[in-house]
Amino acid sequence: EDLALSGDGRRLASIAVDGALKLWDVETGAEVASVLAHELGGTAIALSADGGRVATGSHDKSVKLWRAPELELERTLVGPEYAISGLAIDPAGERVAASTYDNRLRIWSLADGELLHELWGHGSWVTSCAFDGAGELLLSSSRDRSVRLWEADAGIERGSLLGHEGMVQAAILDRAGARVFSGGADQTIRRWRAPTADEAGPPETHDGAIRACLIAGDSLFTAGVDGTLRRWDRATLAADGVYHGHEHAVLGLAISPDGETLASAGSDKTVKLWHVRRKLVERSLQGHQKWVAACAFSPDGARLASASHDGTLRLWSVADGSCLRVLGGEGKSKELHCCAFLPTKGWLLAGGGDAMIRVWDPDDGRELMTLAGHEGPVRALAIDADGKRLASASEDGTIRLWSLRRGRERAVLRGHEGAVLGVGFVAMELQEFAGMIAQGAGPDRSGFLSGFFTLVGTHGLHVSIGTLSILVMVGQILTKGLTVPVLSRLMRLALFWHFLDIV
């Protein structure tokens, strides 16, 4: 049930749990008109400033527009996937906004019922909505403990107000749009300055552990158990925005090849696609039955794969969010922890709790090969730039290198005393390398550079000595010919060089 007062204070509209819509004369208390608006009961109502239009919402997922005072049905608006929780009509009487239990807000044109905007961003139910006095800002409150401000014309988020310790049940703006008042389940009423509120904006750290990170261009993205994604300037590590949308911990991140779309995998069983610059959820992909641990874009960016603790891989269309294929399951793995696309052939790889790495053809769903060798769950996968080698990290404390062409294990890297949770191939530009050296990094101060010098330095020495030795041997052959001593030295050199290759 809900109430709404007209702008001049002369009319009051009410919607009841039995679905009855009534219009009242405030001065006399008389009932002006009554109609059964929704058979499944009413949940929200809004009255235009001039009292000539009424909007009602219901558990039936619809918004109905009525002409007042006669309460004649003008139009029914559909689209929400769950019940309507709140309604608002802008001061000009041109648009109606609805908050819903599908975590979204929608704005329609009152003139023709056209859907103008669908606003994503909240990580849970949106509990209320309200326009400011000018109709420029739309305010929303949510079960995700946030209050958000949106530009009504553009349909983009202007800011979020964080501070409540429980569900925010209602929020309103003053007529000037300068102050926001919100009330929550934490039994507090908070006053904010809009759009840059006193308590607005998240801190420049995650509230809890960071579970995933990703470098894309000049940006670093992180995801945490607080349910947020954060963007940082790669060079200065200055905060560059927060992405709200997940209800629980975010476990995995992926960026599209064009850098425009960010994907996140969460313990709320969803995968979300974000517009990177606008920091808004464009699609929420649902279907997994347990945590989604990882996600990966296909080389062309048209598809997204997600790996879940329900033991399945799902392949999604990035364009419309539809599920194209479900791979795995059927007892093949206890749970999946990681996934990756092979850039050269488009194959899809996944590792999980059964210590196996499986390779699929995503086009027809065929399982192409299984890589066995780990003795514990596989937690991470990495493929080198040319798509020939795979590195896998496992809870057995090892990293294994695989030949994807032959499907064979090439090497086992040991040294960790516990589970290995991440792995990656490193490509360093000379400029970055010089910068690290200039800052005093070296084998004695940097774990990375210690390994870098060991691998690159040893390899460089190997190649240099080998090249010089070959030149010496060529000189001896040219001057002395292939005598027995020269041939013996040549064979010893070849054996020694191959020994270094193996080492």
WOZILIN-V508672 format. One record per residue. N is the residue number from 1. RES is the residue in one letter. SS is DSSP state (@ for helix, = for strand, . for the rest). OMEGA is omega in whole degrees, -180 to 180 (none if undefined). BURIAL is # if it has 9 or more other ideal C-beta (glycine too) atoms within 8 Angstrom, else .. Layout:
n={N,N}
res={RES,RES}
ss={SS,SS}
omega={OMEGA,OMEGA}
burial={BURIAL,BURIAL}
This chain:
n={1,2,3,4,5,6,7,8,9,10,11,12,13,14,15,16,17,18,19,20,21,22,23,24,25,26,27,28,29,30,31,32,33,34,35,36,37,38,39,40,41,42,43,44,45,46,47,48,49,50,51,52,53,54,55,56,57,58,59,60,61,62,63,64,65,66,67,68,69,70,71,72,73,74,75,76,77,78,79,80,81,82,83,84,85,86,87,88,89,90,91,92,93,94,95,96,97,98,99,100,101,102,103,104,105,106,107,108,109,110,111,112,113,114,115,116,117,118,119,120,121,122,123,124,125,126,127,128,129,130,131,132,133,134,135,136,137,138,139,140,141,142,143,144,145,146,147,148,149,150,151,152,153,154,155,156,157,158,159,160,161,162,163,164,165,166,167,168,169,170,171,172,173,174,175,176,177,178,179,180,181,182,183,184,185,186,187,188,189,190,191,192,193,194,195,196,197,198,199,200,201,202,203,204,205,206,207,208,209,210,211,212,213,214,215,216,217,218,219,220,221,222,223,224,225,226,227,228,229,230,231,232,233,234,235,236,237,238,239,240,241,242,243,244,245,246,247,248,249,250,251,252,253,254,255,256,257,258,259,260,261,262,263,264,265,266,267,268,269,270,271,272,273,274,275,276,277,278,279,280,281,282,283,284,285,286,287,288,289,290,291,292,293,294,295,296,297,298,299,300,301,302,303,304,305,306,307,308,309,310,311,312,313,314,315,316,317,318,319,320,321,322,323,324,325,326,327,328,329,330,331,332,333,334,335,336,337,338,339,340,341,342,343,344,345,346,347,348,349,350,351,352,353,354,355,356,357,358,359,360,361,362,363,364,365,366,367,368,369,370,371,372,373,374,375,376,377,378,379,380,381,382,383,384,385,386,387,388,389,390,391,392,393,394,395,396,397,398,399,400,401,402,403,404,405,406,407,408,409,410,411,412,413,414,415,416,417,418,419,420,421,422,423,424,425,426,427,428,429,430,431,432,433,434,435,436,437,438,439,440,441,442,443,444,445,446,447,448,449,450,451,452,453,454,455,456,457,458,459,460,461,462,463,464,465,466,467,468,469,470,471,472,473,474,475,476,477,478,479,480,481,482,483,484,485,486,487,488,489,490,491,492,493,494,495,496,497,498,499,500,501,502,503}
res={E,D,L,A,L,S,G,D,G,R,R,L,A,S,I,A,V,D,G,A,L,K,L,W,D,V,E,T,G,A,E,V,A,S,V,L,A,H,E,L,G,G,T,A,I,A,L,S,A,D,G,G,R,V,A,T,G,S,H,D,K,S,V,K,L,W,R,A,P,E,L,E,L,E,R,T,L,V,G,P,E,Y,A,I,S,G,L,A,I,D,P,A,G,E,R,V,A,A,S,T,Y,D,N,R,L,R,I,W,S,L,A,D,G,E,L,L,H,E,L,W,G,H,G,S,W,V,T,S,C,A,F,D,G,A,G,E,L,L,L,S,S,S,R,D,R,S,V,R,L,W,E,A,D,A,G,I,E,R,G,S,L,L,G,H,E,G,M,V,Q,A,A,I,L,D,R,A,G,A,R,V,F,S,G,G,A,D,Q,T,I,R,R,W,R,A,P,T,A,D,E,A,G,P,P,E,T,H,D,G,A,I,R,A,C,L,I,A,G,D,S,L,F,T,A,G,V,D,G,T,L,R,R,W,D,R,A,T,L,A,A,D,G,V,Y,H,G,H,E,H,A,V,L,G,L,A,I,S,P,D,G,E,T,L,A,S,A,G,S,D,K,T,V,K,L,W,H,V,R,R,K,L,V,E,R,S,L,Q,G,H,Q,K,W,V,A,A,C,A,F,S,P,D,G,A,R,L,A,S,A,S,H,D,G,T,L,R,L,W,S,V,A,D,G,S,C,L,R,V,L,G,G,E,G,K,S,K,E,L,H,C,C,A,F,L,P,T,K,G,W,L,L,A,G,G,G,D,A,M,I,R,V,W,D,P,D,D,G,R,E,L,M,T,L,A,G,H,E,G,P,V,R,A,L,A,I,D,A,D,G,K,R,L,A,S,A,S,E,D,G,T,I,R,L,W,S,L,R,R,G,R,E,R,A,V,L,R,G,H,E,G,A,V,L,G,V,G,F,V,A,M,E,L,Q,E,F,A,G,M,I,A,Q,G,A,G,P,D,R,S,G,F,L,S,G,F,F,T,L,V,G,T,H,G,L,H,V,S,I,G,T,L,S,I,L,V,M,V,G,Q,I,L,T,K,G,L,T,V,P,V,L,S,R,L,M,R,L,A,L,F,W,H,F,L,D,I,V}
ss={.,=,=,=,=,.,.,.,.,.,=,=,=,=,=,.,.,.,.,=,=,=,=,=,=,.,.,.,.,.,=,=,=,=,=,=,.,.,.,.,.,=,=,=,=,=,=,.,.,.,.,.,=,=,=,=,=,=,.,.,.,.,=,=,=,=,=,.,.,.,.,=,=,=,=,=,=,.,.,.,.,.,.,=,=,=,=,=,=,.,.,.,.,.,=,=,=,=,=,=,.,.,.,.,=,=,=,=,=,.,.,.,.,.,=,=,=,=,=,.,.,.,.,.,.,=,=,=,=,=,=,.,.,.,.,.,=,=,=,=,=,=,.,.,.,=,=,=,=,=,=,.,.,.,.,=,=,=,=,=,=,=,.,.,.,.,.,=,=,=,=,=,=,.,.,.,.,.,=,=,=,=,=,=,.,.,.,.,=,=,=,=,=,.,.,.,.,.,.,=,.,.,.,.,.,.,.,.,.,=,=,=,=,=,=,=,.,.,=,=,=,=,=,=,.,.,.,=,=,=,=,=,=,.,.,.,.,.,=,=,=,=,=,=,.,.,.,.,.,=,=,=,=,=,=,.,.,.,.,.,=,=,=,=,=,=,.,.,.,=,=,=,=,=,=,.,.,.,.,=,=,=,=,=,=,=,.,.,.,.,.,=,=,=,=,=,=,.,.,.,.,.,=,=,=,=,=,=,.,.,.,=,=,=,=,=,=,.,.,.,.,.,=,=,=,=,=,=,.,.,.,.,.,.,.,=,=,=,=,=,=,.,.,.,.,.,.,=,=,=,=,=,.,.,.,.,=,=,=,=,=,.,.,.,.,=,=,=,=,=,=,.,.,.,.,.,.,=,=,=,=,=,=,.,.,.,.,.,=,=,=,=,=,=,.,.,.,.,=,=,=,=,=,.,.,.,.,=,=,=,=,=,=,.,.,.,.,.,.,.,.,.,.,.,.,.,.,.,.,@,@,@,@,@,@,@,@,@,.,.,.,.,.,.,.,.,@,@,@,@,@,@,@,@,@,@,@,@,@,@,@,@,@,@,@,@,@,@,@,@,@,@,@,@,@,@,@,@,@,@,.,.,.,@,@,@,@,@,@,@,@,@,@,@,@,@,@,@,@,@,@,@,.}
omega={-176,178,175,-178,179,-177,180,177,-176,-178,175,178,-180,173,-173,-180,178,178,-179,175,-179,176,-173,171,-174,-175,-176,-177,-178,175,-178,-179,-180,179,173,-174,-176,-180,-180,177,-180,-180,-176,-180,175,-179,180,-176,-180,179,-175,-180,175,174,179,178,-172,171,-180,175,-178,170,180,179,-175,172,178,11,-175,-180,174,-179,-179,-175,174,-179,-180,180,178,-178,179,-175,177,-179,-179,179,176,175,-177,-176,-180,-179,-177,-175,173,179,179,170,-172,179,173,174,-177,168,177,178,178,171,178,-176,-175,179,-180,175,-177,-177,170,-170,177,175,178,-179,179,-177,170,-169,-179,175,-179,174,171,-175,-180,-178,-179,-178,173,-179,177,175,-172,173,179,175,-178,168,-177,177,-177,170,-172,-178,-176,-178,180,-178,178,-179,178,-179,-176,179,177,-180,177,180,174,-172,-180,177,179,175,172,-173,-179,-178,-177,-177,176,176,-178,178,-174,179,175,176,176,169,-176,177,-176,171,-176,-3,175,-170,178,-178,-173,175,-178,174,-177,174,172,176,-177,-174,174,-175,-179,175,-173,174,179,-179,-180,-175,171,177,176,179,-174,179,177,177,-179,168,-180,180,-178,172,-173,-176,-174,-175,174,180,-176,175,-180,180,179,178,179,-180,-180,-174,174,-170,-177,-180,173,180,-180,-179,180,178,-176,-175,178,178,179,179,-173,176,174,176,-179,167,-178,176,-174,167,-170,-175,-178,177,-179,174,177,178,173,-174,-176,-179,178,-177,178,-179,170,-171,-175,176,-178,176,173,-178,180,178,-177,-178,177,176,177,-180,-172,175,174,176,-178,167,175,178,-173,170,179,-176,-176,177,-179,177,-176,-175,174,-178,178,-175,177,175,-178,180,177,176,177,-178,-172,177,-180,174,173,-172,-176,-175,-180,178,180,-178,178,176,-176,-172,179,177,-179,169,-178,-178,-179,165,-175,-179,-179,176,-180,172,-173,-180,175,180,-178,180,178,180,177,-179,177,-173,-178,178,174,-180,-179,-171,-178,175,-178,-175,177,172,180,179,-173,175,176,177,-178,166,-179,177,-175,169,-179,179,-178,-179,-177,175,-179,-177,175,-180,-178,179,176,180,179,-179,174,-171,-179,179,178,173,-176,172,-176,175,-180,-180,178,-180,180,179,179,179,-179,179,176,180,180,-178,-178,-176,-175,177,-180,-177,175,176,-178,180,-179,-177,-175,-179,180,180,180,178,179,-178,-177,180,180,-180,178,-180,179,179,178,-178,178,179,179,179,-179,-177,-174,-176,-178,176,-179,179,180,179,179,179,179,179,179,178,-179,179,-180,-179,178,176,178,177,-179,180,none}
burial={.,#,.,#,#,#,.,.,.,.,#,#,#,#,#,#,.,.,#,#,#,#,#,#,#,#,.,.,.,.,.,.,#,.,#,.,#,#,.,.,#,#,#,#,#,#,#,#,#,#,#,.,#,#,#,#,#,#,.,.,#,#,#,#,#,#,.,#,.,.,#,.,#,.,.,.,#,.,.,#,.,.,#,#,#,#,#,#,#,#,#,.,#,.,#,#,#,#,#,#,.,.,#,#,#,#,#,#,#,#,.,.,#,.,#,.,#,#,#,#,#,#,#,#,#,#,#,#,#,#,#,#,#,.,#,.,#,#,#,#,#,#,#,#,#,#,#,#,#,#,#,#,.,.,#,.,#,.,#,#,#,#,.,#,.,.,#,#,#,#,#,#,#,#,.,.,#,.,#,#,#,#,#,#,.,.,.,.,.,#,.,#,#,#,.,.,#,.,.,#,.,.,.,.,.,#,.,.,.,.,#,#,#,#,.,#,.,.,#,#,#,#,#,#,#,.,#,#,#,#,#,#,#,#,.,.,.,.,.,.,.,#,#,#,#,#,.,.,#,#,#,#,#,#,#,#,.,.,.,.,#,#,#,#,#,#,#,#,#,#,#,#,#,#,#,#,.,.,#,#,#,.,.,#,#,.,.,#,.,#,#,#,#,#,#,#,#,#,.,.,#,.,#,#,#,#,#,#,#,#,#,#,#,#,#,#,#,#,.,.,#,.,#,.,.,#,#,#,#,.,.,.,#,.,#,#,#,#,#,#,#,#,.,.,.,#,#,#,#,#,#,#,#,.,#,#,#,#,#,#,#,#,.,.,.,.,.,.,.,.,#,.,.,#,.,#,#,#,#,#,#,#,#,#,.,.,#,.,#,#,#,#,#,#,.,#,#,#,#,#,#,#,#,#,.,.,#,.,#,.,.,#,.,.,.,#,.,.,#,#,.,.,#,.,#,.,.,.,.,.,.,.,#,.,.,#,#,.,.,.,.,#,.,.,.,#,.,.,#,#,.,#,#,#,.,.,.,.,.,.,.,#,.,.,.,#,.,.,#,#,.,.,#,.,.,#,#,.,.,.,.,.,.,.,.,#,#,.,#,#,.,.,#,.,.,.,#,.,.,#,.,.,.}
